[in-house]
Amino acid sequence: MAQRDADHTDVSAAEAFPTRLLPRPTVRELPPAPTSYRRLIGPGIVAAGVGLSSGEFVIFPFIASQVGLVFVWAALLGLGTQFFINLEIERYTLATGETALTGFSRYWRHWGLVFAILAYFANLWPGWAISSATIVSFMTGGTPRFIAIGMLIAIGLVLTLAPVVYVALERAQMLKVAAVLLLFVIGMIFAVGAEGFAAVPQIVTEASLPAEQLGFAVLVGALAFAGAGGGQNLVQSNWIRDKGFGMGHYVPRLVSPVTGQPEAKQNTGYIFEPTQENLSRWRGWWRFANIEQLTTFVLITFLTITFTSLLAYSTVFGTPGLENNIGFIRTEGEVLGERVGSWFRYFFWIVGAFSLLTAALGIVDYTSRLAADVLKTSYLKRADENRLYALLVWGLVAIGILVLAVGFDQPLALLVIAAVVGGFMMFIYSGLLILINRKLLPAPIRIRGVRLVIMVWSIVLFGVATTAAAQQQLGRLLGG
């Protein structure tokens, strides 16, 4: 009886939450922190796996093929900033079991919908699927547009038939990361020559902002997609909740409406009292979250960006007549085949195509997750979130097919559109993360100090970057 009363009584920790739009969270004990990390490692790898796509295999290598390694420094800047963004997203979910979008919606009902719409707009353009299909066409022939349509249909089937969606996503991304690391090892040994390694100091000694050669939009795309970007950062909430981190332990996982077993779920989350025991558990969870993000998301992504940029520089930089689009990957693969062996050309293309395809899988998943969570929490409280998710998945697949069918199929242009929208999202929600993590959480676990300064830096960084990109694109349109 004492436990029941504790679980359902509003006390000081819950009183910080405004009730005008959503009910206060339920007070419960914070679950014990993990003593073994192996079972819980995953969300950072999923984030890295989904993120190992446009930035790593297309945008940064494309930049390296045009101007060398002078912009790789931006990958570390973008990743470092996103590391702190991800942890502020995770801070709120670890403490409440709610997504960051739900936290935003406590102050204005439609914040969640705004971000869901922006994520949808960024990902209506199936840049990842058409990029993967284009690489497949290098090996098999065929029309990339039709290959991409088949890929989108396959993605819809996987995400709506997997009994537990997160488990299927995690397994796909772990396989992808393993394949990329194998490519990394083989490429470093056999493909990157002494001249390539000698150029590595350029990353620091010749660091620059090659906006005149490439345009701000491409550079903002690289900065925003160095790792995750846009809505993919926000979905860390959903992924760690499905993995059972912190107060997410009390929230049911998202399952297939066809093959899964749905569980009852309340519309809002939980909060714990800042007792000595709970704060001790919190420190354990917070330490684990930092280690997990740093050793998976940041490390894997930075090594991959550096390697793929170095590979592009070593093989195609300075090549006369190099295509100013994803076609440079065809040339890169051919050079690799001549340098290492014909088998490596196909291995490079296969890993690249698989990486972009699994990125598309993750992107359709997170876009639909964000929207389903928002609709369920703020608008359709009696709806089945699993069914909402499935409908949104197929809606995104259908729109992607329509975009390709009408002939809009330029991969680099589609990826840059998505990235600039993602950067704009990050500019807005960096400020909102400060709000919810300063105002709603118990005082001992609120954001402060260096982390607060870095979140302010994030607002400035993405605000300036996206404004510059938008002005340049507008100038081109008006000038043209």
GIZICOR-V701742 format. One record per helix or strand of 2 or more residues. SS is the DSSP state (2 for helix, 1 for strand). FROM is the first residue (numbers start at 1). TO is the last residue. Records with the same first field share a line. If there is no record, write none. Layout:
# GIZICOR-V701742
SS->FROM-TO + FROM-TO
This chain:
# GIZICOR-V701742
2->2-8 + 12-15 + 43-51 + 54-67 + 73-96 + 100-105 + 111-123 + 127-140 + 144-161 + 165-190 + 194-198 + 202-205 + 211-214 + 216-224 + 231-234 + 236-243 + 246-250 + 276-316 + 328-340 + 342-379 + 385-405 + 411-439 + 443-445 + 449-479
1->26-27 + 270-271
